[in-house]
Amino acid sequence: MIFDKLLRIGFPALCASLTLLLGVNAYSLYSAQADYLHKDQLERSVLNDTLRFNTTGLEKLIARYSALKSPEDAAEAGKTYEALLNAFETWPSDAYSEIVGPSDYIQDKLVHIVRTSNRVKPFLDTLDDQSSVSNALIILQGIGSSLQQINQMVTQEAAKQMSAARKTFHFHQIVQDALVVVFLLVSLGWIWFSNKRSQVLQGQAEATREQTRLLEHRLDHDSVTGLVNSRVFAEIVRSTHDTLAPDQTLSILNIDLESRLPAINKFSLVTEEAILASTADLLRHAVDRMEGVNCLARSGGKGFLLMTVSDEEVGLTASVVANRIHDIFLRPVPTALGSFLISPAIGYADSTTVERDATDIIRNADLAVGNAVSYSRRRVVTYQPAMRAEMERRTIVENALARAIEANECLPHFQPQFNLMTGRIFGVEALARWYHSELGWISPSEFIPIAERNGDIVSLGWKILETSCSEVQLLPSDLSLSVNLSVAQILSDDVVAMLDECLGRTGLPASRLKLEVTETTLMSDLRRIQTTLVELRSLGIGISLDDFGVGYSALSYLTDFGWDEIKIDRSFATKAVKDKKIRDILKMVLGIAETMGSQVLIEGIETVEQRDVLVDIGCTIGQGYLFGGPMAIDDITTLFFSDHSKSTLAGL
């Protein structure tokens, strides 16, 4: 700040002031010098006049004539006298007038001298007479005395003026020298401060360049792993692809850890970053040992991207590299926070799968790893053109889903539930179905996961719930309605109030409604969900545990909550026919359910043999394609309640 003010204001203003003072003083010095020289000339002129205006020479000639009687002296005395008279005519000179100015005293003296001088003429003509000589000398001595007084007065004044002019000249010389010295010092100071400021600016510029370099590095690199980011990676891939030789192949590997990392609710973000950093070190070490051109980068998600270039002689094929990368994770990944066993999803694609845009290779590798993640494959997946068609279809489905929900294209179909002992239908399960005008029927296994990912599952769930609550009232009033409740719905703060309002709007008694919750849903937040289920039950709604036996089933789920119904996964119906262990497990679950006061429903019954085996075990209710698949409400009424439908319509 000080440097800036000095350089911007102080030094320029000071130098400008000094320059102005130097100019003014230089003019004054020039004037003083001219005055000094003029005064010197005046003084010299006065001295010359002093020599001219005196009677000493004439007195000597007269005295010598008186002694020697030399005619030449008399003639010379006459000439000298005439010259003196002529000089008096031009006296006082301009120099005298300039020095003393108009002076009455000098003027009177001069008039007196001229008059007195005229009295000398008669005596010069009679110099042979001694009295004439004496009288002439007396008069000339008086004139000389007067001239001496005048000359002395003028000479003193000239000397005084000359001295003043000299002092003024010397003063301005000193001032000029001082100003020059000060100007030089200020200039040197300006130069020093400018140099100092330049050094400061250079330091700031260097700091700015370093900061810019760090910022560029941060923009181009991942902060956790230090690897280049996906944007820079794409540029490298593009430039490398443009320079590929005909016999070279560029391959991209996508190593995805998104679904393989420890859950955040179990481990901290620091742990996740430690795993990513250590994984990057392992991959970097592996890549450094590879031949040929390669580049390792951090992907946009929780994973990595690897580019390799190979030909017939140098480099490994993408398949070999991918499997080597896969083998790295056969051992736990060591970190400062412990070791973690991770099985990444790996997908790869190469330049033979694209024709123009090199970044399509990256997208193809993304599709391959997405396929590995979607199907939970723990092996290397190679890109196939069908994956792009699948992705394009998924994009169409994603874009159309929200509109389909709003336009009531997603509607409930109902699968009947039967009493295995009597063969009578006692309830239906509402399942979401979607018919697309261009794609036809879209499977729930396709659009439900999409709805869960993009957040449409909540609106879809409420739409199916309210529609099914309305439509099921076309069936006999003793039939129950089972509807799935998603994680997003049950974790909503207003789920109880919304269900209460839904029942109020549709007029469906709460006792006819059963809400199905999966074990996976319970795992997300067990205590909170159990509290919500208790509140829902207080409305009179039945609560069902769906898909029991899938994944990491635990008997604690059966006993920690008083379920109204436990639905056994369809896999048990298939295996129970030939596997005695499965039958024993089912008997155990039936016993626990009986103790808990819960009924057990078997899903996926497709054959008479399966039904008979399950009945022998003790199962009393079930559903499956043996009895009927999901169908529209009209089909339910037509197939199972035709008389009821007619009576219902007649009452409308």
N, C-alpha and C positions, 0 to 999 in steps of 0.2 A: 504493500500500500504506500509506504514512504517512498520507495523507489519510483513507483508510478507517478506520484505527485511531483517529485523532483524532476523526473524526466519529461513529464507532460506539461508542467507549469513552471516550476522553479527555475531550472536552468535555461529554458528558452526565454523566459521573461527577463532573467538577469543578463543574459547575453545580449538581448535586444536593447536593454537599458544601457549596458556598457557600450554597445555599438553606437547608440545615440549620443552618449556622453563623449565618446571618442570623436565622433563627427563634429559635435559642437565645440569641443576643446581644440580640435584640429583647426577649425575655422578661426577660433580665438587666437590660437598659436600663430596661425598665418597672419592675422591682423596685427598681433603683438610684434611679430618679426618685421612686418612692413613698417610699423610705427617706430620700432627700434632703429631700423636702417635709415628711416627718414630723419629721426632726431639726430642720429650720428652725422648725417649729411649737413643738417642745420648747424650742428656744433662746429663742423669743419669750415662751413661757410662763414660762421661768426669769427672763427680764428683767422681766416684769411682776411676778413674785413678789419680785424684788429691790426693785422700787418699793414694793410693798405691805409687805414685812417690813423696816421700818426705824423707828428711833425719832427720827429728825431732826425730823419734824413735831411730835411730842409735846414734844420738848425745847424747840422754839421757842415753843410755846404756854405752857409752864411759865415759861420765861425772860421772856416778854413779860408774863405775869401778875405775875411778881415785880417787874417794872419799872413796869407801868401799873396794876396792880390792877384789871384789867378783868374783871367777872364773866363776860362772854361768853367770855373766854379760858379761864377756869377751867372753865366748862361744856363748852367745846369740847375742852379737855384731857381732861376726864372721858370724853367720847364717843370721842375718839381712843384713849384707853387701853382702853376697852371693845372697840372695833373691833379693836385689836391683840390683845387676849386671845382674842377670837372667831376671829381669823385663825390664832392659834397652835393652836387646837383642830383645824383642818383641815390643819395643816402637819405633816410635809412633804407636798406635793401629789404627784399621780401623775407629773407631769413630773420632779420631783426624784427620785422613787423609780426611774423608768425610766432616768434619766441616771446616777445614782450607784449604784443598786441598794441592797440592804440594807447600811447602814453603822452600826456601833455608835458610832463617833465622833460622827457627826451626831446620832444618836439621844440620846446622852448630852448633847450640846450643847443639843439642843432641850429636854430635860427640865430641864436647868439654867436655860435661858432662861425657861421657863414658871414655874419656882419663883421665879426672881429677879423676874419680872414681877409676881408676886403681892405682893411686898414693897413695890411702888411705890404700891399702893392707899392705905395709911394716910397716906402723905406728900401724896398728892393732896388728901386731905380737909383738910389743915392747911397749905395753900400760903401762908397769911398769915405763917406762921412761916418766917423766912429759912432756918433750918436744915433745915426740911422740903424747901424748894426745892432746897437744896444736895444733900441726901441723894437726892432724887428724880432730880436731874440726874446724880449720880454713878452711881446704879444703871442709869439709862437709857443712859448712855454705855457702861457695861459690856455691857448687852444689845445695844446697837448694834454694838459691836466684835465680839461673837460672831456676830451676824447677818451682819455684813459678811464675816467669815471664811467662814461657810457659803456665803453668796451668791457670793463670789469663787471658792470651790472648785467649786461647781456650775456657775457660769457658764463657768469655764475648761473643765470637762469637756464641757459642752454645745457650746462652741465647737470643741473638739477633735473630738467626734463629728460635728458639722456639717461640719467641714473634710474628714473622712474620707469622709463620704457624698457631699460635693460632688466629691471626686476620683474616687470610684468611678463616679459618674454621668457625669462628664466622660470617664473612661476608656472606658466602654461607648459613649458617643457617638462618640468617635474610632474605636473598633473598628467600630461600626456604619457610620460614614461610609467607613472603609477597605474594609469588606466590600462595601458598595454599589458603591464605585469598582471593586474587583476583579471583582465580579459583572458590572458594566457592561463592563469590559475583556474579560472572558472571553466575555460575550455577543457583543460586537463581534468578538472573535476567531473565535467559532463562526460568526457570520454571514459573516465574511471567508473562512474556510476552506470554509464551505458554498457560498459563491459561487464560490470557486476550484474546489471539487469539482464544482459544477454546470457550470462551464466545461469541466472535464476530461470530465465525462460527456457534455456536449453535443458535444464534439470526438469522443469515442468513438462516440457515437450517429451523428454525421455520417459518421465513418469506416465504421461498420457499415452505414449506409444506402448509402454509396458502394460498399462491398464487395458489399452485397446487389444494388445496381443492376448492378454489373459481373457478378455471378454470374448474375443474371437475363438480362443481355445475352448471357453465354456460353451459358446454357441455351437462349436463343431464337435465337442466331446461330451461324453456322459460323465457326470460328476462322481458317480459311485464307482465305476469300473475304470475310468480313464480312457476308454475306447472311443473311437469316433462314433457319432450318432448315425441314425438311419438316413438322415438327409445327406450327409457327406458320403455315406456308403453308397447311396444311389448315384451320386455324381461320379464316384470312382468306378462303379459298375458300368455306367454309361460310357465313360472315356475308355475304359479297358475293352469294352465290347466293340467300340468303334475301331480299335487297332488290332483286333483279333486276326491271326493268320488263318488261312482256309483250313489248316489241319488242327487248329486249336479249339478247345471247348471250354466255355465259361460256365461254371456251376455255382449255384447259390444254395446254401444250407440255412434253414431256419431252425434254431434250437430253442424250443419254447419251454419255459419253466413256470408259466402262469398258473397252471392247475397242479403243479408239482411242489410248489413251495409250501412251507408250514403256514397254517392259517394265522392271520394277523391277530385273531382273538386268543390264540394260544401263545404266539411269540410276537415280540415287538418288531417294529419297523427296522430297528437297528440290526436285529437278527437277520431279517430278510436281506438288508443291504450287505451284511457280512457274507451271506451265502452267495449273493450275486458277485461280489468282489472276488471271493475265493474261486468261484466258478470261472470268472474271467481270467484269473491267473492260470488256472489249469488249461483252459482253451488256448490262451496265449502261448503257453509253453508247448502245447501240442502243435500249434500252427507254425511256430518258429522252426520246428524240425522238419516241416514239409518243404519239398522242392517246388520250384516254380513261383508264379505270382499268386499272392493271396492277400486277403484283407479281412480282419476280424472287427466286428462292430457290435454295438448294443442296439437291439431292436427298439421299436417304439413302446413295446410292453415289457414284460419281465422275461427277457430272453436275449438271444444273440443271433447275429447274422454272420455268415462266413462265405467269402467269395474265393474260389479257386480257379486256376487256369491250367489246363493239362493238354498234352498232345500225345502222340504215340511214343515219344521218348522221355519226356519230362513231365513229372506231376502224376498224382494219383487220380483215379476216377472219383466222381462224386459219391458213388456207392461205397467205395472203400473208405473214403474220408469220413462219410457219415457213420459207418459202422465203427470206425476207430473212435470217433467222438462218442458214440453210444457206449463203447466199452469203458471209456473214462469214468462213467457214472456207475459202473458196477461196484465200485467202492465208495464209501461215504466221503462226502466233500468236507475236508477239514477247515475249520474257521477258528478265529480267536474265541468264539463263544461255544465251541463244541463241534462235533462232526454230525453231518446230516446226510441221510441216504435219499438221493433224488433220482427219479427216472424221467428225464425230459422227453417231450415229444419232439421228434426230428423229422422234418420234411425237406425235400430238396427238388430242384429243377435245374435244367441246363439250357444252354443257348440253342440247342436243337429244337426246343419247344416254342421258340419265337422267331419271327421273321424281321420285325422292324424295331420296335421300342425295347431297349435293353432292360428297362425297369419292369417289363412284363415277366422277366425271369424271377424277379423278387416277388411279384404278385403270385406267380405260379408256386413258388416255394411256400408262400403264405397259405395258399390253398392246400398244399400237401400237408403242412403241419396242422392246419385247421382240421383237416380230415382225421389226422392222428389224434387230436384232442377230442373231437366230436365222438369218435368211436373208441376212445380210451385205449388206443393202441400204444403199447410200450416198445415199439420197434420203429425202424426207419421206414418212412412212407415216401414213395416216389410220386411225383406229380403225374397225373393222368388227365388228358383232355376232358374226360367226363366230370372232373372236379370243377372245371370252370362252368360247365353247364349246370352243375348242382349249385354252384355259388350264384349264378345268374337267376336260377329258380328261387333260391333263398332270398335274394334281393327283391324279386317280384313279390314274394310272399310277405316279406317284412314291410314293403311299401304299401301293400294292399290290406294288411291285417287291420290297421286302425280304422280304415274306411269301411271294411267289412263289418266290424263290430258296431260302428255307428249306423250302418245301413241294415242292421239285423240279418246279415248274411250268415253270421255265426249263431246257430240255434242248437238247442238241446235235443239229443236223441235219447231214448230211454231203453235201457236193457232190463228185462224182467228178472225178478228174483223169486225163486220158488222154494216151497217147502218140499224137501226131498222125500218125505214120508207120504204126504198126501198128493203131491203133484199140483198143488194149487199155488197160484201167484199171490204173493203177499206184499210185494213192493217193487219199485223201479229205481234204477240208478240213472241220474241225468249225466250224460256225457256230451261234451262240446263237439259239434260237427260243422264243417265249413264246405260249402259248395261254391267254387270260384267259376265265374262265367267263362273263363278261358282255360284255366288249368283243370277244371272239373273238381271232383272230390279231393280235398287235401287232408291227409292223415293227421290226427291229433299229435302223433309222435313227431310230426314235422312242424306244425305251427305252435304247439304249446311251448316247446323250448324257446322258440323265437319270441313269443309273447313274454316269457319269463325274463329274457335278456333285455328286451327293449322297454319293459314296464307296462305293456298292454295287458298283462295277465290280470291286473286288478279290475280294469273295466270289463274284460272278457268274463272274469269270474262272477262279477255282480250281474252282468247281462244274462248269463246262463242261469244263475240262481233265481233271479226274479221271473224270467220267462218260464222256467220249469215249475216254479211255485204256482204260476197262473195256469199252465197247461195241465198239470197233474190233477187239477180239480175236475177235469173231464172224466177222470177214472173214479171208481168206487171210493168212498170216503175212508174205507178201512185199509187202503193201500198206503204204504209209507213212501217217502221220497228221499233218496240219498243223493247228496251233492258234495263234490270235492271242494275243499277250502284251501286256497294256496297260501304259501308262506307270507307273501306280501299282503294278502287280505287279513290274515289272522294277526299280523303284527301291526296293523293299522290301529290307531288309538280309538277310532270311532266304529270298530267292527261290530260291537254289541248293539249300539244304537242303530246302525244301518240295517242289521238283520231284523231288529224289532220293527223298524219302519217298513222293511220289505214285506214282512208277514202282515202288517197292518194294511198295506196297499193291496196286496193280492188276496187277502182274506183266508190264507191257508193257516189252519191251526198249527201251532208250534209242535204239537205232539206227533204230527205226521212227518215232520222234517228231521232228517239225520244228516249231520255234517261229518264228512270223512276227512281225517287228518293223517298224513303219512308219517312214518318214523323219521324220515329225512326232515320234515317240517319241525318235529319235536327237537331234533338235534340243534337247530339254529338258536333257540333260546328256550330251554325246557321250562324253567320256572315261570317266565312271563306267559308262555303259551298255556301252561296248565291253569294259571290264574284266569286267563281269558276264557278257557273252556268251561271253567266253573261258572263264570258269569253267563255264558251262553246256555248252559244247562238250566240255570235259574229261570230262563225264559220258557222252559219246557221242551227245548230242542234236544234230540238225542245226539250223542257223540260217538263216532266210530273210528277205530284205529285201522287205517287202510294199509294194504300191501305188507302185512306182517310176515316176516321171514325173508325179506329182501335186504341185501346188503348186510350192515352191521346190526342185526336185530339183537335186542337184549330183553330178557324176561322181566327186567326192572320196569320196562315200559308198560308191561301188562299189569303190574302190581302197584305202580306209583299213582295210577289214576283209575277211577272207577268207570271203565268204558261200558257203554251200553251194548256195543257190538265190536267184535274183532273180526276183521276180514283177512283170511289167509291168502297169501299170494298164489297165483295160478300155477306156479311151478310145482307146488305140492300136489295138486290134483293129478298132474302128469306122472310124477315120480312115485306117488303112493301105490300105484297099481303093481309095480315090480319091486319096490324098495321097502323092506320091512322096517328099516330105521326111520324112514319118513313117516310110516304109519304109526310107529311108536311115539315119534315127536308130536304128531297130530293128536294122539290120545292124551299126551301130557298137556298140551295146550288146551284141549277140551276140558280136562280136569281143572286146570287153573282158572279157566273162564267160568266154569260152573261154580267154583269157590268164590270168584269175584262177582258173581251175579251177572255175567255178560254172556250174550249169545254169540256163536261162532258161525260165520258165513264163509264158504269155500268159493273162491273165484276160479274161472277158467275150466269149468266142467264141459268137456266136449264129446264124451262118449258115454254110452250106457254102462260100460265096464267101470269107468272112473266113478260114475254115480253110485254103482252098487258097492264098490270097495269103500267109498266114503261113508255110505249109509251103514255098512257093517262096522266101521270104526266108531260110529256114533254121531256123525255129522247130520244135521237135520235141515239146514237151509243152504242154498247155494245159487250160483248164477253161472252162465256160460253159454256157448253157442249150441249146446245140446238143447237148450230151452228157447234160445233166441238171442240174436245179437242186438246191438243198439238200433233202434228204429224210431221213426217219427211217432208222435202221440196218436195220430190217426191210425197208424198201423197197429199200435198197441190196442186201441179200442176195437179195431176190426177183428184182430186175431183172437183176443182174449175176452172182450167185453162187448160183443156186438149188441146184445140185448140192452145192456146199460147205456150204450151209445144212443140207441133209439129212444130210450126213455128220457135220456138227458136232453136230446134234441127236441123231443116232444114237449118238454117242459119249458123250453126257451121261448 
